Amino acid sequence: MKAPRFTGWFAKLPSLNQPQRRQVLDALHPAAGLDQVVALISEVRTPGRCCPRCGNERCYRHGCANDLQRYRCCACGRTFNDLTGTPLARLRLKAKWLTYSQVMLDSLPVRKAADRVGVHRNTAFRWRHRFLHWVKLDRPAVLNGIVEADETFLLESQKGSRTLDRPARHRGGHAVKRGISSELDCILVARDREKRTVDAVTGRGALTAAQLASDLLPRLDRQALLVSDSHAAYRAFARKHRIAHETVNVRAGVRVRRLGSLAIHVQNVNAYHHRFKAWLQGFHGVASRYLPNYLGWRWALDGQRIVSPEQLLRIAISVINR
């Protein structure tokens, strides 16, 4: 619309009645959401914009496509936009991304999320795991001080799979074998007294010292005091890597013991287990292959680390795969 025509249209807005004003606002709302998302994408990517193929920072504008500015690399000639190489590349309906980010903060299941945003349930599921791709990796670099570590278990699930490698269970069901077995996914959680948390899905069955060395050792300060239950894997891990280690005999009913002025317990990490499992029940079961995403999602919400849709969207688009 040209400027004189727009000026005349804009001057008539005060004469609209209430239903007409609502109709205009409803028509402008998607465009306003799209503009907000596009502006946020540009703001996040501008400082580190470079070619996703060769990493060259010299590029020039090369038209627009799919509501985003397109660029051409001066070195290799590749065209790209600010979402190229990110988990959100090629996703559509950008005007609804901020609304969907709020759905993520509200922890809604897929069907309720799809109804609120106005998309198909398959789209809501796809967006969920695209948005969580970088969120699950946004973890503390190191745990120090007193570090509590403990594992918890969930029944393995092949929800959504077209073929199963075992007989189907009725509504989730329960494990056939008693105790800890290969039917259970093992989730390791380590948490220091500053509430920094690292977790990992170590595999099926009981935890081993090798899994601790792979998933916990890179994030553990060598001067930290590791506190765990009496599981032999922790003792073997601490002895091999010369890490200070204290145990609490939870099976014997011991919850807390004193070591000088220090309280030795694993109650913080066990409380985190409880919150995670209670939160997970709202999704009516999740597939084992997506457990790392849900662990990262829970960590993002725990302690209100992510409190706004804009913050979640910034993390989801902040890194380019090179």
C-alpha positions in Angstrom: 0.0 0.0 0.0 1.4 3.4 -1.0 1.9 6.1 1.6 -1.1 8.4 0.7 -3.5 5.5 0.7 -2.2 4.2 4.0 -2.5 7.7 5.6 -6.2 7.8 4.6 -6.8 4.3 5.9 -5.1 5.0 9.2 -7.0 8.3 9.7 -10.3 6.3 9.6 -9.3 3.9 12.4 -10.9 6.0 15.2 -14.3 5.7 13.5 -14.3 1.9 13.8 -16.7 0.3 16.3 -15.5 -2.3 18.8 -16.2 -5.5 16.7 -14.4 -3.9 13.8 -11.4 -2.9 16.0 -11.2 -6.5 17.3 -11.3 -7.8 13.7 -8.4 -5.5 12.7 -6.4 -6.5 15.7 -7.0 -10.2 15.0 -5.8 -9.7 11.4 -2.7 -7.8 12.5 -1.7 -10.2 15.3 0.0 -12.9 13.2 1.9 -10.3 11.3 3.0 -8.6 14.5 4.2 -12.0 15.8 6.1 -12.7 12.6 7.8 -9.3 12.8 8.8 -9.9 16.4 10.3 -13.3 15.6 12.2 -12.1 12.5 13.6 -9.1 14.5 14.7 -11.5 17.3 16.4 -13.8 14.9 18.3 -11.0 13.3 19.3 -9.5 16.7 20.7 -12.9 17.9 22.5 -13.8 14.7 24.0 -10.4 13.7 27.1 -10.4 16.0 28.3 -13.8 14.8 26.8 -14.1 11.3 29.0 -16.1 9.0 28.8 -18.7 6.3 27.7 -22.0 7.7 29.8 -23.8 5.1 33.2 -22.1 5.3 32.9 -19.9 8.3 33.7 -16.7 6.3 32.2 -13.6 7.9 32.2 -11.5 4.6 28.8 -11.7 3.0 26.3 -9.5 1.3 22.5 -9.3 1.1 21.0 -11.4 -1.6 17.2 -10.9 -1.6 14.6 -12.3 0.9 13.0 -15.7 1.1 10.6 -17.2 3.6 10.3 -13.9 5.5 14.0 -13.8 6.2 16.9 -11.8 4.7 19.1 -14.0 2.5 22.9 -13.6 2.3 25.6 -14.8 -0.2 29.1 -15.7 1.1 31.9 -13.7 -0.6 34.3 -16.7 -0.4 32.3 -19.8 -1.4 29.2 -18.3 -3.0 26.8 -20.2 -0.8 23.5 -18.5 0.0 22.1 -18.8 3.5 19.9 -17.0 6.1 20.1 -16.6 9.8 18.5 -19.9 10.5 20.6 -22.0 8.1 22.4 -24.7 10.1 20.3 -24.3 13.2 17.6 -26.7 14.5 14.9 -24.3 13.4 16.0 -24.2 9.7 13.2 -24.9 7.2 10.5 -24.7 9.9 7.4 -22.7 8.8 4.8 -20.7 10.6 7.4 -18.4 12.3 4.6 -16.1 13.5 3.6 -18.8 16.0 7.1 -19.6 17.4 6.8 -17.2 20.4 3.4 -18.6 21.3 4.8 -22.1 21.1 7.8 -21.1 23.3 5.3 -20.1 26.0 3.6 -23.5 25.5 7.0 -25.1 26.2 7.4 -23.0 29.4 3.9 -24.3 30.5 5.0 -27.9 29.8 1.8 -28.8 27.9 1.5 -32.2 26.2 1.6 -32.4 22.4 -2.2 -32.3 21.7 -2.9 -29.4 24.1 0.1 -27.5 22.7 -1.2 -28.0 19.2 -4.7 -26.8 20.1 -3.4 -23.7 21.8 -1.0 -22.7 19.0 -3.3 -23.8 16.2 -1.0 -26.3 14.4 -1.2 -30.0 13.7 0.0 -32.3 16.6 2.8 -33.7 14.4 4.0 -30.1 13.9 3.8 -29.5 17.7 5.9 -32.6 18.3 8.5 -31.7 15.7 8.8 -28.2 17.0 9.2 -29.5 20.6 12.4 -31.4 19.8 13.8 -28.8 17.5 13.4 -26.2 20.2 15.1 -28.4 22.7 18.1 -29.3 20.6 20.4 -26.6 22.1 18.4 -26.2 25.3 19.5 -29.7 26.5 23.2 -28.8 26.0 23.0 -25.6 28.0 24.6 -27.1 31.1 27.2 -25.9 33.7 30.8 -26.5 32.6 31.8 -28.0 36.0 30.4 -29.1 39.3 32.4 -28.3 42.4 32.2 -28.2 46.2 30.0 -31.0 47.5 28.6 -32.9 44.5 25.7 -35.3 45.1 25.3 -38.1 42.6 22.6 -40.7 42.3 20.8 -42.7 39.6 17.1 -43.2 39.0 15.3 -45.6 36.6 12.4 -45.4 34.2 10.8 -48.2 32.3 12.2 -48.2 28.8 9.7 -47.0 26.2 9.4 -47.4 22.4 6.5 -45.0 22.2 5.9 -43.9 18.6 8.0 -46.7 17.1 6.4 -48.5 14.2 8.2 -51.8 15.1 9.0 -53.1 18.5 11.8 -55.4 19.6 9.6 -56.8 22.4 5.9 -57.7 23.0 3.7 -54.6 23.3 2.7 -53.5 26.8 -0.8 -52.4 27.7 -0.8 -48.7 28.5 2.9 -48.7 29.4 2.7 -51.7 31.6 5.5 -52.8 33.9 8.8 -54.6 33.7 8.7 -58.4 33.5 11.9 -58.8 35.5 12.1 -57.8 39.1 14.6 -55.2 40.3 17.1 -53.4 38.1 17.3 -55.0 34.7 17.8 -54.3 31.0 14.2 -53.2 30.9 15.0 -50.0 32.7 16.7 -46.8 31.5 19.3 -45.6 33.9 19.4 -41.8 34.5 22.4 -40.4 36.3 22.0 -37.0 38.0 24.8 -35.1 39.7 24.1 -31.8 41.5 26.3 -29.6 43.7 25.1 -27.4 46.6 24.9 -24.4 44.2 22.1 -26.3 42.4 24.2 -26.7 39.2 23.1 -30.0 37.7 24.4 -32.5 35.1 22.5 -35.5 34.0 22.8 -38.2 31.4 21.0 -41.3 30.2 23.7 -43.9 30.8 21.9 -46.8 29.1 19.9 -49.8 30.3 20.4 -51.6 33.5 22.6 -51.0 36.5 25.1 -48.1 36.6 28.8 -48.9 36.0 32.1 -47.1 36.9 32.8 -46.8 33.1 29.6 -44.9 32.6 30.5 -42.6 35.4 33.9 -41.9 33.9 32.2 -41.1 30.6 29.3 -39.0 31.7 30.3 -37.5 35.1 34.1 -37.2 35.1 34.4 -34.4 32.4 32.0 -32.2 34.4 33.4 -32.9 37.9 36.0 -30.7 39.6 38.9 -33.0 40.8 38.8 -31.1 44.1 35.1 -31.7 44.7 33.8 -34.1 47.3 31.6 -36.7 45.7 28.7 -37.9 47.8 26.6 -40.9 46.8 24.8 -43.9 48.2 26.7 -47.2 48.8 26.6 -48.3 45.2 29.9 -50.0 44.4 30.3 -48.2 41.0 30.8 -44.9 42.8 33.5 -46.3 45.0 35.3 -47.9 42.1 35.0 -44.7 40.1 36.3 -42.4 42.9 39.2 -44.8 43.7 40.3 -45.0 40.1 40.3 -41.3 39.5 41.4 -40.2 43.0 38.3 -38.3 43.8 37.3 -37.6 47.4 34.2 -39.7 48.1 31.7 -40.1 50.9 28.8 -42.5 51.1 25.4 -42.6 52.7 23.8 -46.0 53.5 20.3 -45.1 52.3 19.2 -48.7 52.3 19.9 -48.9 56.1 17.7 -45.9 56.6 20.5 -43.3 56.9 19.5 -40.0 55.4 22.1 -37.6 56.7 25.4 -38.0 58.5 27.9 -35.4 59.7 31.5 -35.1 58.6 32.8 -32.3 60.8 30.8 -29.3 59.8 29.6 -30.9 56.5 26.2 -32.5 56.0 26.6 -35.7 54.0 23.5 -36.6 52.1 21.9 -37.1 48.7 18.6 -35.4 49.4 19.1 -32.6 46.9 19.6 -34.9 44.0 16.8 -37.3 45.2 14.4 -34.3 45.3 15.4 -33.4 41.8 14.6 -37.0 40.8 11.2 -36.6 42.4 10.4 -33.3 40.6 11.5 -34.7 37.3 9.3 -37.8 37.5 6.3 -35.8 38.8 6.7 -33.4 35.9 7.1 -36.2 33.4 3.8 -37.7 34.3 2.0 -34.9 32.5 3.2 -36.2 29.1 1.7 -39.7 29.7 5.0 -41.5 28.9 7.9 -40.5 26.7 10.1 -42.5 24.4 13.5 -43.6 25.7 15.3 -42.1 22.7 13.9 -38.6 23.6 14.8 -38.8 27.4 17.9 -36.5 27.0 15.7 -33.8 25.5 13.2 -34.0 28.5 16.1 -33.9 31.0 17.3 -30.7 29.4 13.8 -29.3 29.3 13.4 -30.0 33.0 16.8 -28.4 33.8 15.8 -25.3 31.9 12.6 -25.0 33.9 14.1 -25.9 37.3 14.8 -22.8 39.3 13.2 -20.7 36.6 16.4 -20.5 34.5 14.3 -19.8 31.4 11.4 -17.5 32.2 10.3 -16.0 28.9 9.5 -17.2 25.4 12.0 -14.8 24.0 14.8 -16.3 26.1 13.9 -19.9 25.0 13.8 -18.8 21.4 17.2 -17.1 21.7 18.8 -20.4 23.0 17.1 -22.4 20.2 18.6 -20.3 17.4 21.9 -19.0 19.0 24.3 -21.6 17.6 25.1 -22.5 14.0 26.4 -25.9 13.1 29.7 -25.4 11.2 
